[in-house]
Amino acid sequence: MKILRVINSMNPVNGGPCQGIRNTVPQVASLGHVSDVVCLDHPDDAWIGKDTFKVFAVGKASGPWAYNKALMPWLIEHLSDYDAVIIHGLWQYHSYAVIKAVKALKKSGRQVPKVLVMPHGMLDPYFQKAPGRKLKALRNSIFWHLIESKVINYADGILFTCQEELELAAQTFNNYHPKAVYNVGYGILPPPPKETIDNEAFYRLLPEAQKQSFILFLSRIHEKKGVDLLLKVFDKVSNKVDAPLLVVAGPGIDTEYGKLLLEIVAQSEFLKSNVRFVGMLQGEVKWSAFYNCEAFILPSHQENFGIAVAEAMACAKPILISDKVNIWQEIQNNHAGFVENDTEQGTENLLKKWEASNGEERESMANNSLLAFKKYFTVEQAAHNLINTINTIKTTKHA
């Protein structure tokens, strides 16, 4: 089988969807299937050509809709070479372009692939209800009526990363009538074993962490991640002599939200002493941080899957998350950590429960975390689910 994945960008800084592609494509290849990617990046971008699979970069997108006039001709020329096309993400030009290209091919009598959409959480009700997103929510409502509902309802199937995402997607918009929905899961590559990495890599970046335990937040620094709540609660709950460091790792500290976080830290002597922003971590530095933290925390207001959560689980770390991270049930049901609401009180409860836990309880959560990862989130399982799902889908006679 030959699969084409269509995505706005493969820039690693974007995390999520493009990292998911990088995780699953090699495993899909091991099952005997070929995967290519077409994206709206410039061919000279630093991340192009670094992957083990073909990535066709047709040029930079422009504007909030991420329009690129080169994408449609490319799709019309090449789509018939594939058995399936997966649209990754919504609300931008590439989803519209795929559907329009498929319709053009059918009209001309050419072969068309099975059409699948993986929303990556972009149909979550959060994006229509969050207080700071009123204009974007209005824009999305208009786009849904004009374009995205047609994308969703035209496709042969919608692929979700977990059951929670699948169920939430049906609650957001009217005229949501997909032909079929599938929970195909999501997986990550196993981390390198601790004994094979440079365990000092993170300590060279942050030497003080070698002498003081630390809780790790690793994600894009964005308002939906709840970092502002985390800082305020950390100052309130953990303000004591033997407190751990709070390490905030991820891109985005130079944004307006990032500047707000820096202001919160600047107003507290405790936070200035115990919070460290270390930027985006990659490679052995990232794995060194995961293996050496005492717990992983993510009090997000919305998280479709949370690749970093699965990575922390794979490193046998207790997980402290909100119930707006869509894999929270797997954490809670398997006693792999603590789950609370995405409010200030909920985040306070997370830290208080963690501080009240003893060594035996923490060790049990760590072991359960690794077991839950192996049960739910391996890339092998996700790849098998994807291929089996594609094989079961019958291409409908698109209008």
Stockholm file with secondary structure:
# STOCKHOLM 1.0

chainA/1-399         MKILRVINSMNPVNGGPCQGIRNTVPQVASLGHVSDVVCLDHPDDAWIGKDTFKVFAVGKASGPWAYNKALMPWLIEHLSDYDAVIIHGLWQYHSYAVIKAVKALKKSGRQVPKVLVMPHGMLDPYFQKAPGRKLKALRNSIFWHLIESKVINYADGILFTCQEELELAAQTFNNYHPKAVYNVGYGILPPPPKETIDNEAFYRLLPEAQKQSFILFLSRIHEKKGVDLLLKVFDKVSNKVDAPLLVVAGPGIDTEYGKLLLEIVAQSEFLKSNVRFVGMLQGEVKWSAFYNCEAFILPSHQENFGIAVAEAMACAKPILISDKVNIWQEIQNNHAGFVENDTEQGTENLLKKWEASNGEERESMANNSLLAFKKYFTVEQAAHNLINTINTIKTTKHA
#=GR chainA/1-399 SS CEEEEEESCCCGGGCHHHHHHHHHHHHHHHTTCEEEEEESSCTTSTTTTCSSSCEEECCCCBTTTTBCTTHHHHHHHHGGGCSEEEEECSSSHHHHHHHHHHHHHHHTTCCCCEEEEECTTTTCTHHHHCGGGHHHHHHHHHHIIIIIHHHHHHSSEEEESSHHHHHHHTTTCSSCCCSCEEECCCCBCCCCCGGGSCTTHHHHHSGGGGTSCEEEEESCCCGGGTHHHHHHHHHHHSCSTTCCEEEEESSCTTSHHHHHHHHHHHTCHHHHHHEEEEECCCHHHHHHHHHHCSEEEECCSCBSSCHHHHHHHHTTCCEEEETTBTTHHHHHHTTSEEEECSSHHHHHHHHHHHHHCCHHHHHHHHHHHHHHHHHHCBHHHHHHHHHHHHHHCCCCCCC
#=GC SS_cons         CEEEEEESCCCGGGCHHHHHHHHHHHHHHHTTCEEEEEESSCTTSTTTTCSSSCEEECCCCBTTTTBCTTHHHHHHHHGGGCSEEEEECSSSHHHHHHHHHHHHHHHTTCCCCEEEEECTTTTCTHHHHCGGGHHHHHHHHHHIIIIIHHHHHHSSEEEESSHHHHHHHTTTCSSCCCSCEEECCCCBCCCCCGGGSCTTHHHHHSGGGGTSCEEEEESCCCGGGTHHHHHHHHHHHSCSTTCCEEEEESSCTTSHHHHHHHHHHHTCHHHHHHEEEEECCCHHHHHHHHHHCSEEEECCSCBSSCHHHHHHHHTTCCEEEETTBTTHHHHHHTTSEEEECSSHHHHHHHHHHHHHCCHHHHHHHHHHHHHHHHHHCBHHHHHHHHHHHHHHCCCCCCC
//
